[in-house]
Each structure stands twice: as C-alpha cells, then as structure tokens.
Amino acid sequence: MRHLALGAALTVAALLAGCGGGGGGSAPSDPPATRNPPVSLANPPSGRNVVPVSILQLASTGSNTANTPYVTVTVCNSSGGCVSIPDVLVDTGSAGLRLFASSALNSLNLPAVTTGTGGELAACAQFASGYTWGSMRSAMVQIGGLSTGWAIPIEVIGDTSIPQTAPQACQNQGQDFSKSLRSVVNGILGISNFQYDCGVACTYPPSAYATQNTPSPGVYYDCNGGTCTETSASYAQQGINPIAAFPASYNNGSILTLPAASLPWGSQAATGVLIFGINTASNNQLPAGAQVFALDRYGNLPIAVNGSSGTGFIDSGSNGYYTALNLPACTQSSGFYCPSPAANVALQLSSGAASSSTSITIANADTMFQTGNAALPALGGTAAITGQVDLGLPFFYGRTIGTGIQQAPNSNDYGFVAF
C-alpha cells in the first residue's frame, strides 16, 4: 500500500488564500505576470464515457485553489434516489471515492458497511502528511453516462454515525484533512492504477502483523459502541476504484486530457475531459506513439531529475511538481519554489522498453498566486514524500495521459501510465 501524495498538495492549495536534488537551467527572463484567458480543448471527444473536467476558482468556497481538477459524481441508493455531488477532485494517485457528509448525501440513507461484530466499518485514508476519517457506506456511483455494476463501498468523511475523533493510531498519520480539504473540494475521486485502496495488506487481521512484529496498515476500523478498533477488511468491504466496477468496455482505466496552460504564470481556468476505458472504443484510444510505462507494486516508475536517478509517480491529485531541487524557496508561500527567472528541469522517465525525455518549467509561486489564475503549469515545491518525484497536475497540461488499472488485485501486473 502506497501512502497517497494528494493530501500534502491539497492542504497547500487550501492555504493559498492566505498567500499574498539538483538545480535547473534558467530561461532568459520572465514576462510580466498576467491573468491570462481560460483555455479549453479544441475538439474534445464526446460519449457516455466522457465527462468534462474543470480547473477553476470556486467562488462559493472563499479559498483560492491551484491546479484542482473537478468533476461531478452522482451517488444513488438501492431505491433509486440519487444525489449529484459537484466539485469532486480527480485523483489518479489514490483508489476509491471519498465524499464529505452533507444533508443531501445523508438523505440517501446509504447502508453502512458492517463488520463481523455488527459494528460499522470506518476508514483512515492515509496521505503523505495526514489523513481523512470517515465511515464506509455502500452506493451506486454514476459518472457521466456510466454506472457501477453494483453498490460499492465509499468513504463518507465526517459521518456522525461513528466517533468524530479518529483513533490515536489514525491521528498519528499527521494532520486531519477532513476539515481543511472541505473548503477546496466536496470529495476525492480516486482513479489510480490500483483496484482497491489498500488491497491484500488490509485483508489480514492486525494480530497477524503483531505476531510478525510488523506495523499493520491502520486503514480500517471496527466502530462499535462508541469505540473504534483496527480491523481487517475484505476486498468486498474496501474502497474500490469506481472505474473497476464500470461495464467491461470501460473498466480498464481512464484518460485525462487537458489543454496547455499559459507559461509561466498560468491561465484563469482550464477545461479538459476525463475518458473512461483505454483502447476499447473509438473515443478512448491512446495517442499514436504513446509510450506505456509499467508501474511497480507501489504505483511508481523510475524518474531521473536533471540526470539524478530516482523514482516517482504521475498524480493529478497533487497540485504541483514536488521534488527536491536546488531552487530558491518562496518568502510567502511555504513549501513552494520561487526561482526568478523560471527554471527548466530535465526529466527522464523509463520503464522496461518505454522511455521519455522531457523538461518542465518551475516559476515563482508567489507571483503565480498573485495573478489569481487557477491553472498553473509551472507550480513546484519541495518533496511531498521524501526521496520521491511527484509529477502533479502541471504535468498533465497539454498532454493526454492514460492510467491503466491492474487487472487482478493479487497479480504482478500493477497497471501503467501512458502518454
């Protein structure tokens, strides 16, 4: 199980309203900072497996955000009652649907996922520097014109049917994102290369780890009588990537396509598409010449930065490029880089026979945030996960990137990314 990178990046995004490795080469000079027009795809595909993705500032939240890709997700109960939830973050770095409790969602009375003791199953979703805490409930999930073939477990963050304070073992993961993320998103749509949010590691009881003197995952808890105790969870109880439960023609992965945003200061907004299924229909074909990079058991692949070898991942749920670089730190925006002029950073991605050499631009984050632009293709910061390269949403601008799902939870095929 990989600790998710999304949390650290989103927490920074939620704080933007309060903001006024190796080195890289530099561009000749930076142009004046401007609030550039929105960008969109020229000829986006259409179909029931295609949904729009928006990167914009949400006027209703009162918080400025950066590189937060939103879609609308609909959840339904067994009686046919449905609620559409807008502004759910698209996260190719995690698996499973996590929604914040609301009066609309509560009105569906979604059934709890129960434990062997008759208690309610709860989840402590673990991110790079924090966690979310919520109950597991069953719901049909619809995105665009596709629906899951059965009611899948989803996490409801802030569900009052379980204790509102997470167990200490969960709190030890760091910051509680259950509150801080609520000003930025209404939920997280995890559509990574994994089928399940924890997998085989959570199918064993905590006692099995104790006998091996090994830390248990600490993801699932049995809440009964006001007390929550760590427990195991079968595949049928765990959070599942909703795409894996879609009809057969569309359940092998997704493709996220975004337009190019203006460098270096970004664009006011960007509109792209999320496509379900890979190479199974005329509207979900990978681009000609796309390289397919097989991922390891943690969802990573080799990534060299300015010639220094390392590992990392491509993740739409992270709002910037996060890696260790010899670049000036920002004076206003903690955790971000503020080179002036902008820096060019060389990347080499490889896996098996697939290889790609490219470069990215990292510019002054303080200046970017002052523009009020939401689509920031040159946003970068210090490593969210020590020793790893996190190619967040800026890497998606101007690209079509596929995320292939592992085909069996216990197989040695861990899925792929392709672009």
C-alpha positions as CSV (number, residue, x, y, z in Angstrom):
1,M,0.0,0.0,0.0
2,R,1.4,3.4,-1.0
3,H,0.8,6.4,1.2
4,L,-1.1,8.8,-1.0
5,A,0.6,12.1,-2.1
6,L,-2.6,14.0,-2.6
7,G,-3.1,15.2,1.0
8,A,0.0,17.3,1.3
9,A,-0.6,19.0,-2.0
10,L,-4.2,19.8,-1.4
11,T,-3.6,21.2,2.0
12,V,-1.2,23.7,0.5
13,A,-3.9,24.5,-2.1
14,A,-6.4,25.2,0.7
15,L,-4.0,27.8,2.2
16,L,-3.4,29.8,-0.9
17,A,-5.9,32.4,0.1
18,G,-3.5,33.4,2.9
19,C,-0.6,33.8,0.5
20,G,0.0,37.3,-0.9
21,G,18.1,17.2,-5.8
22,G,19.7,19.2,-8.4
23,G,19.4,22.6,-9.9
24,G,18.0,23.6,-13.2
25,G,18.8,25.9,-16.1
26,S,17.1,29.3,-16.3
27,A,15.0,30.9,-19.0
28,P,16.3,34.3,-20.3
29,S,13.7,36.3,-18.4
30,D,10.2,36.1,-17.0
31,P,7.4,38.0,-18.8
32,P,5.2,40.3,-16.8
33,A,2.7,38.4,-14.6
34,T,-0.7,38.5,-16.1
35,R,-4.2,37.0,-15.6
36,N,-4.4,35.0,-18.8
37,P,-7.7,33.9,-20.5
38,P,-9.2,30.5,-19.8
39,V,-8.1,27.6,-22.1
40,S,-10.0,24.6,-23.3
41,L,-9.6,21.7,-25.7
42,A,-10.2,22.5,-29.4
43,N,-12.1,19.3,-30.3
44,P,-12.9,17.3,-27.2
45,P,-14.3,13.8,-27.6
46,S,-17.9,13.0,-26.6
47,G,-19.8,10.0,-25.4
48,R,-21.3,8.4,-22.3
49,N,-17.8,7.6,-21.1
50,V,-16.6,11.2,-21.4
51,V,-17.0,13.8,-18.7
52,P,-15.8,17.4,-18.5
53,V,-13.0,18.3,-16.1
54,S,-12.7,21.9,-14.9
55,I,-9.8,23.7,-13.2
56,L,-11.1,27.0,-11.8
57,Q,-11.6,29.1,-8.8
58,L,-14.8,28.2,-6.9
59,A,-16.5,31.5,-5.9
60,S,-18.5,29.6,-3.2
61,T,-15.5,28.4,-1.2
62,G,-13.8,31.7,-0.4
63,S,-10.4,30.0,-0.9
64,N,-8.1,30.3,-3.9
65,T,-7.0,27.0,-5.3
66,A,-4.4,25.9,-7.7
67,N,-4.5,23.0,-10.2
68,T,-7.6,21.3,-8.7
69,P,-9.4,19.3,-11.4
70,Y,-13.1,19.0,-10.7
71,V,-15.8,16.6,-11.9
72,T,-19.4,15.9,-10.9
73,V,-20.1,12.4,-9.3
74,T,-23.6,11.0,-8.7
75,V,-24.4,8.6,-5.9
76,C,-27.6,6.6,-5.6
77,N,-29.2,4.3,-3.1
78,S,-31.0,1.0,-3.7
79,S,-34.4,2.7,-4.0
80,G,-33.3,4.8,-6.9
81,G,-32.7,8.0,-5.0
82,C,-29.7,9.9,-6.3
83,V,-27.6,13.0,-5.4
84,S,-25.2,14.7,-7.7
85,I,-22.0,16.0,-6.0
86,P,-20.1,18.7,-7.9
87,D,-16.5,19.7,-7.4
88,V,-15.1,16.3,-6.7
89,L,-11.3,16.2,-7.2
90,V,-10.0,13.8,-9.9
91,D,-7.1,11.9,-8.3
92,T,-5.0,9.5,-10.3
93,G,-2.9,8.8,-7.2
94,S,-5.5,7.1,-5.0
95,A,-8.2,4.5,-5.3
96,G,-11.8,4.9,-4.1
97,L,-14.5,7.5,-3.8
98,R,-14.4,9.7,-0.7
99,L,-17.2,12.3,-0.2
100,F,-17.8,14.8,2.6
101,A,-21.0,14.2,4.6
102,S,-23.8,16.6,3.7
103,S,-27.5,16.9,4.2
104,A,-28.1,15.9,0.6
105,L,-25.9,12.8,0.9
106,N,-27.3,11.9,4.3
107,S,-30.8,12.0,2.8
108,L,-30.0,8.9,0.8
109,N,-29.6,6.8,4.0
110,L,-26.8,4.8,2.4
111,P,-26.3,1.5,4.2
112,A,-23.2,1.1,6.4
113,V,-20.6,-1.5,5.5
114,T,-20.8,-3.7,8.6
115,T,-18.1,-5.7,10.4
116,G,-18.2,-9.2,11.8
117,T,-19.1,-7.8,15.2
118,G,-22.1,-5.9,13.8
119,G,-20.3,-2.6,14.1
120,E,-19.7,-0.1,11.3
121,L,-16.6,-0.2,9.2
122,A,-14.6,3.1,9.2
123,A,-11.6,4.2,7.2
124,C,-8.5,6.2,8.0
125,A,-7.3,7.1,4.5
126,Q,-3.6,7.9,4.8
127,F,-1.9,10.6,2.8
128,A,1.7,11.9,2.7
129,S,1.3,14.1,5.8
130,G,-2.2,13.5,7.1
131,Y,-5.4,11.5,6.9
132,T,-9.2,11.6,6.4
133,W,-11.5,9.8,8.7
134,G,-15.0,8.6,7.8
135,S,-17.4,5.7,7.6
136,M,-17.7,3.2,4.8
137,R,-21.1,3.1,3.1
138,S,-22.5,1.3,0.0
139,A,-23.7,3.3,-3.0
140,M,-24.2,3.0,-6.7
141,V,-21.8,5.5,-8.4
142,Q,-22.5,7.3,-11.7
143,I,-20.1,9.4,-13.6
144,G,-21.3,10.8,-16.9
145,G,-23.3,8.1,-18.6
146,L,-21.7,5.2,-16.8
147,S,-22.6,3.5,-13.5
148,T,-21.0,0.9,-11.3
149,G,-22.5,-2.6,-11.8
150,W,-23.2,-2.9,-8.0
151,A,-23.2,-0.8,-4.9
152,I,-19.6,-0.2,-4.0
153,P,-18.1,0.9,-0.6
154,I,-17.4,4.6,-0.5
155,E,-15.9,6.7,2.4
156,V,-18.2,9.4,3.9
157,I,-15.9,11.8,5.6
158,G,-17.4,13.4,8.7
159,D,-20.2,10.9,9.1
160,T,-21.7,11.4,12.5
161,S,-22.7,7.8,12.8
162,I,-19.2,7.0,14.0
163,P,-17.0,8.8,16.6
164,Q,-15.9,12.2,15.1
165,T,-12.4,11.9,16.6
166,A,-10.2,9.3,14.8
167,P,-8.4,6.7,16.8
168,Q,-5.0,7.7,18.0
169,A,-3.2,5.4,15.5
170,C,-5.0,7.3,12.7
171,Q,-4.2,10.7,14.2
172,N,-0.5,9.6,14.3
173,Q,-0.6,9.9,10.5
174,G,-0.4,13.7,10.8
175,Q,-2.8,16.5,10.0
176,D,-6.6,15.8,9.9
177,F,-7.5,16.8,6.4
178,S,-11.2,16.1,7.0
179,K,-11.8,19.7,7.8
180,S,-9.1,21.5,5.8
181,L,-10.0,19.9,2.5
182,R,-13.7,20.8,2.8
183,S,-13.1,24.4,1.7
184,V,-11.5,23.1,-1.5
185,V,-13.4,20.0,-2.7
186,N,-16.6,18.1,-2.0
187,G,-14.8,14.8,-2.3
188,I,-12.0,12.8,-3.9
189,L,-12.5,10.5,-6.9
190,G,-9.6,8.1,-6.6
191,I,-8.9,6.5,-10.1
192,S,-5.3,5.3,-9.7
193,N,-3.7,2.2,-11.2
194,F,-4.9,0.1,-8.2
195,Q,-8.3,-1.6,-7.9
196,Y,-8.6,-1.2,-4.1
197,D,-7.4,1.5,-1.7
198,C,-5.5,-1.0,0.5
199,G,-5.5,-4.4,-1.2
200,V,-4.2,-7.6,0.3
201,A,-2.4,-5.8,3.2
202,C,-5.8,-5.0,4.8
203,T,-7.3,-8.5,4.4
204,Y,-5.1,-9.8,7.2
205,P,-6.2,-9.1,10.8
206,P,-4.0,-6.8,12.9
207,S,-3.0,-9.8,15.1
208,A,-1.2,-11.3,12.1
209,Y,1.1,-8.2,11.9
210,A,1.6,-8.3,15.7
211,T,3.0,-11.9,15.5
212,Q,5.4,-10.8,12.8
213,N,6.4,-7.6,14.8
214,T,5.4,-5.6,11.7
215,P,3.3,-2.4,11.7
216,S,-0.3,-3.0,10.5
217,P,-1.7,-0.8,7.7
218,G,-4.0,1.1,10.1
219,V,-6.6,1.8,7.4
220,Y,-9.8,0.1,8.6
221,Y,-11.6,0.2,11.9
222,D,-14.5,-1.6,13.6
223,C,-16.7,1.1,15.3
224,N,-19.0,-0.4,17.8
225,G,-20.4,1.1,21.0
226,G,-18.6,4.4,20.6
227,T,-15.2,2.7,20.3
228,C,-13.2,2.1,17.1
229,T,-10.7,-0.7,16.9
230,E,-8.4,-1.5,14.0
231,T,-9.6,-4.5,11.9
232,S,-9.2,-6.2,8.6
233,A,-11.4,-5.6,5.5
234,S,-12.1,-8.0,2.7
235,Y,-11.9,-6.8,-0.9
236,A,-15.8,-6.5,-0.9
237,Q,-15.6,-4.1,2.1
238,Q,-12.7,-1.9,0.9
239,G,-12.9,1.3,-1.1
240,I,-12.7,0.4,-4.7
241,N,-11.7,2.4,-7.8
242,P,-15.1,3.1,-9.3
243,I,-13.9,2.6,-12.8
244,A,-13.0,-1.1,-11.9
245,A,-16.8,-1.5,-11.3
246,F,-17.9,0.0,-14.6
247,P,-19.1,-2.1,-17.6
248,A,-16.5,-4.3,-19.2
249,S,-15.8,-2.0,-22.1
250,Y,-14.8,0.9,-19.8
251,N,-13.3,-0.7,-16.7
252,N,-9.6,-1.0,-17.6
253,G,-8.6,2.6,-16.8
254,S,-9.0,6.2,-17.7
255,I,-7.5,9.0,-19.8
256,L,-7.2,12.6,-18.6
257,T,-6.7,15.2,-21.4
258,L,-6.1,18.8,-20.5
259,P,-5.3,21.8,-22.7
260,A,-1.9,23.6,-22.5
261,A,-2.0,26.4,-20.0
262,S,0.0,29.7,-20.5
263,L,3.6,29.5,-19.3
264,P,4.9,30.6,-16.9
265,W,2.1,32.3,-15.0
266,G,-0.8,30.1,-16.0
267,S,-4.4,30.6,-17.2
268,Q,-7.5,31.8,-15.3
269,A,-9.1,28.4,-15.9
270,A,-8.8,25.2,-18.0
271,T,-11.4,22.7,-19.3
272,G,-10.5,19.2,-20.3
273,V,-12.1,15.7,-20.3
274,L,-11.9,12.5,-18.3
275,I,-12.4,9.5,-20.5
276,F,-13.2,6.0,-19.2
277,G,-11.7,2.9,-20.8
278,I,-8.4,2.7,-22.7
279,N,-8.3,1.5,-26.3
280,T,-11.7,-0.1,-26.1
281,A,-13.7,2.4,-28.1
282,S,-13.2,5.0,-30.8
283,N,-13.2,7.8,-28.3
284,N,-10.7,6.3,-25.8
285,Q,-7.7,5.5,-27.9
286,L,-4.3,6.5,-26.7
287,P,-2.5,8.9,-29.0
288,A,-0.3,7.4,-31.7
289,G,3.2,6.9,-30.4
290,A,2.2,7.0,-26.8
291,Q,4.7,5.3,-24.5
292,V,3.3,2.8,-22.0
293,F,5.2,2.8,-18.6
294,A,4.5,-0.3,-16.4
295,L,4.3,0.6,-12.7
296,D,5.8,-1.2,-9.8
297,R,3.8,-2.6,-6.7
298,Y,3.7,0.9,-5.2
299,G,2.5,2.6,-8.4
300,N,5.9,4.1,-9.1
301,L,8.3,4.2,-12.0
302,P,11.9,5.4,-12.5
303,I,12.2,9.1,-12.9
304,A,15.5,11.0,-13.3
305,V,15.6,14.7,-12.5
306,N,18.4,16.7,-14.0
307,G,20.3,13.4,-14.5
308,S,19.9,12.2,-10.9
309,S,18.2,8.8,-10.8
310,G,15.1,8.3,-8.6
311,T,11.6,7.0,-8.5
312,G,8.2,8.8,-8.6
313,F,4.7,8.9,-9.9
314,I,2.3,10.9,-12.0
315,D,-0.6,12.2,-10.0
316,S,-3.5,14.5,-10.9
317,G,-4.3,14.9,-7.2
318,S,-1.1,16.8,-6.5
319,N,-1.3,20.4,-7.4
320,G,2.3,20.9,-8.4
321,Y,5.7,19.3,-9.2
322,Y,7.1,18.1,-5.8
323,T,10.7,17.1,-5.7
324,A,14.0,18.1,-4.1
325,L,15.6,20.8,-6.2
326,N,18.3,23.4,-5.6
327,L,15.9,26.3,-6.2
328,P,15.1,29.4,-4.1
329,A,12.2,28.9,-1.6
330,C,9.3,31.3,-1.6
331,T,9.1,34.0,1.0
332,Q,5.3,34.0,1.2
333,S,4.2,30.5,0.1
334,S,5.7,27.9,2.4
335,G,6.8,24.7,0.7
336,F,7.0,26.2,-2.8
337,Y,9.8,27.3,-5.1
338,C,10.2,30.9,-6.3
339,P,13.0,31.0,-8.9
340,S,13.4,34.2,-10.9
341,P,13.7,33.8,-13.8
342,A,11.8,30.5,-14.2
343,A,13.9,27.3,-14.1
344,N,13.9,24.5,-16.7
345,V,14.2,21.0,-15.1
346,A,15.1,17.9,-17.2
347,L,13.1,14.7,-16.7
348,Q,13.8,11.2,-17.9
349,L,11.0,8.6,-17.4
350,S,11.6,5.0,-18.1
351,S,10.1,1.6,-17.5
352,G,11.1,-1.5,-19.4
353,A,11.4,-0.6,-23.1
354,A,9.4,2.7,-22.6
355,S,11.5,5.9,-22.2
356,S,10.7,9.6,-22.5
357,S,12.9,12.6,-22.2
358,T,11.2,15.9,-21.5
359,S,11.5,19.1,-19.4
360,I,9.3,21.0,-17.1
361,T,9.3,24.7,-16.1
362,I,9.1,25.8,-12.4
363,A,8.4,29.5,-11.9
364,N,7.9,31.9,-8.9
365,A,4.9,30.6,-7.0
366,D,4.4,33.8,-5.1
367,T,3.9,35.7,-8.4
368,M,1.7,32.9,-9.8
369,F,-0.7,33.0,-6.8
370,Q,-1.0,36.8,-7.0
371,T,-2.4,36.5,-10.5
372,G,-5.4,34.6,-9.3
373,N,-5.0,32.1,-12.1
374,A,-6.2,28.6,-11.3
375,A,-4.4,26.6,-14.0
376,L,-0.7,26.9,-13.0
377,P,1.6,24.8,-15.3
378,A,4.8,25.9,-13.6
379,L,4.0,25.4,-9.9
380,G,6.5,23.4,-8.0
381,G,7.5,22.7,-4.4
382,T,9.6,20.7,-2.1
383,A,9.2,16.9,-2.0
384,A,5.8,15.8,-0.5
385,I,7.3,12.3,0.0
386,T,11.0,12.2,0.9
387,G,13.1,10.8,-1.9
388,Q,10.3,10.7,-4.5
389,V,9.4,12.7,-7.5
390,D,5.7,13.7,-7.7
391,L,4.7,14.9,-11.1
392,G,1.4,16.5,-10.2
393,L,-1.3,18.2,-12.3
394,P,1.1,20.6,-14.1
395,F,2.5,17.6,-15.9
396,F,-1.0,17.0,-17.4
397,Y,-1.3,20.3,-19.2
398,G,-1.0,19.9,-22.9
399,R,-0.9,16.1,-22.6
400,T,-3.2,13.1,-22.9
401,I,-2.3,10.7,-20.0
402,G,-3.8,7.3,-19.5
403,T,-3.9,5.4,-16.2
404,G,-4.3,1.6,-16.7
405,I,-5.8,-0.4,-13.8
406,Q,-4.1,-3.6,-12.5
407,Q,-6.2,-6.5,-13.8
408,A,-6.3,-8.6,-10.6
409,P,-5.7,-7.4,-7.0
410,N,-3.1,-10.1,-6.3
411,S,-1.3,-10.2,-9.7
412,N,2.2,-8.9,-10.6
413,D,0.6,-6.6,-13.1
414,Y,0.3,-3.2,-11.3
415,G,-1.1,-1.2,-14.1
416,F,0.5,1.6,-16.1
417,V,0.6,5.2,-17.1
418,A,0.8,6.1,-20.8
419,F,1.4,9.4,-22.7
